[in-house]
Amino acid sequence: MKFGFDIDDTLIDLRAHAFRLYNKKLSKNVALETFQALKRVEIHEPFGLTDAEGSAMWNNSLEEIYFTDCPSFGGALETLQALAQQGHDIYYITSRPKQYCEQTRAWMEAQGFPITEGHFFCGMQDIEKVAIIKELALDVYVDDKPAVLETLQDVKTKVILKNQSYNQHVELPRLKHWQVFLELVNN
């Protein structure tokens, strides 16, 4: 089978990692429960930042956010390693900026994620993600972003939504724990 995966907030817990970094950088102690209740992707509001200030802080912190000790979600790495060992094709499709593609790929490989040449797509806007998912004729695609998944309703690809506080309004098969991924695929 051909499996496709978004990276940030699907395989790795990037926003929570960034939230912890913001606490440190801003000398704050905003509780993780506050983060878990956010209804939007952006994480700056609990720190008292405006949208413009939040955008600037995110953009100025990208390398630290992307390439420090961001953890993968429990079971994600093991699931992808098992899929690779079983001979499945694994594709990564991320909207991370193009200038971080090689560094992102190297970071993912260093974490142990199985990456095959030609199976790593980076710097993709939502419409480009949808196009590559269709072109690859993926059997399964997992992402946290409803805008991508909702546009795939007319294809044979089984779409699975990685559960996040900001996507609760969406009615799609929902991955809450990586340990049950194969159950979702087979249902």
N, C-alpha and C positions, 0 to 999 in steps of 0.2 A: 504494500500500500504506500501511497504518497501522503505524508503528513506535513503540514505547514504550521509554523508557529511565529507569532509576534514575539518580541523579546521583553521589552519593558512592561512591567506590571502584568505580564502573562507568564513568563518563565522566571524572571527575577523581580524582586520586591523593590523596584526603583523608587517609587514615590515615598514609601516608608523610610527608605534609606536617606533620601533627600530631606525628609522631615526631621530625622535625627541630626543631620548635618546643619540644617537651619537652626535648630535648637542650640547647637554648639556655636555656630558662627554669630548668632544674635544674642548669646548668653541668656537664653530663655529656658524654661522648663515646661513647655506646652505638652500636655499629656497625649500619649499615643491614642487614647480613646477619642480625643478631639479629631485627630487625623482620620480615624476609622469612621467617623460620622460625616466626613466631607461629602457633599453631593456634587462636587465638580472635580475635574482632574487637577486643577491648580491647587497648590498647597499653601499659598502665602497668607491667606486671610487670617488664620488663627494667630499669626505673628504681627498683625496690625499693619500689614503692607497693602498699599493700593495695587490695582492690577498692573500699572506701569512699573511700580517698584518690585512687585513679585516677578514680573517678566524679566526685568533687569537682573535680579538676583539669580534666577534660574539660569539665564544665559551666561552670566559671569561665573557660575559654579559648575557648568556642564562637565568639564573634565574630571573634577573632583567627584561629582555625582556618578558619572558613568564608570570611572575606572578605579575606584577605591574598593572597599570591602563590601559591596552590595551583595546580599545573600540571594540565592535562588529560593523559590518557594519550595517547601518541604516536599520531596518526592519528584519534583520536576526533572532534575538532573538524572536521577535513577530511571525515570520513565523513558526519557529520550535515549539514554544509553541502552536500555533493554530493547527499545524499538530498533535501534541501529544493529544490535547483536542479532536480532531476528531477521535482519535483511531488509527492513523497510527503508524507504527513501525519506530523509528528513530535510526540510527546507526552512530557512529562517527568512522572514520578511519583515523588515523593521523600517520605521520612519525616522530613525536616528539620522542626523545630518550627514551628508555625503563625506564631509571632511573627517568624520570619525569612523568610517567604514572599516578600514584596515585595522585600526586600533581596537574596534569593537570585536571584530572577528578574532583577533589574537587574544583578547581578554576572555571571550567565550571559550576558546580552545583551552586556555590556561585553567579555566574553571572545570574543564572536563566534558563540555558539551561536544557531541560528535558532529563534526562539520566536514562535508564532502565538497570538493572543488566544484564550483558552479551551482551550489545550493544555498548561497548566502546573498540575499538581496537587501541593500541598505539605501537610505536616503530617499525613500519612496513616500510620496504624498498618498492620501487615501485612494484616489482614483487609480494611481499606479499600482498600489497594493492589490486592488480588485482585479486589475488587468492581468497582473502576473499570476494571481491565484487561478484565474480562468485559463490563462495560457498553459500553466503547468498541469491543469486538470487534476488538482489535488483531491484526494479522497476525503481528507479531514483538514480543517483549518481552525486554529484557536487564536483568539485575540480578546483584548479587554475593551476594545473600542466599538461601541454599537454602530457607529457610522459606517465602518468597514463591513461588519457582519450583516447588517440589514440590507446592504446592496447585493449580497450574495444569495438572496432568497430564490433567485431564478436559475441557479446552477445546481449540479449534482453534488457538489462539495458539501459534506456535512460540516456545518459551522457550530462551534462551541464557544460560548462566552466565558472568559475567565472572570469569575465573580470579583467585583469591586464595589465600593460604596456608591460610586457615581454612575453605575449602570443598572441599578435595581429596577428601573422602570421598563427594562427590556425583557420580552418573553422569548427566550431562546434556551436551548439546552445549556445549563450553567455548571461550570467546573468550580467547585468550592475547594476541593482537596485533590491534589495530583494523584493520590493513591487510588482514586476511583476513575481515573481517566479512561482506562480500557472499557470499563462498564458503560460509560457514556458513549464511547465509540461504537460499541456493539448493540446499543439500544436503538 
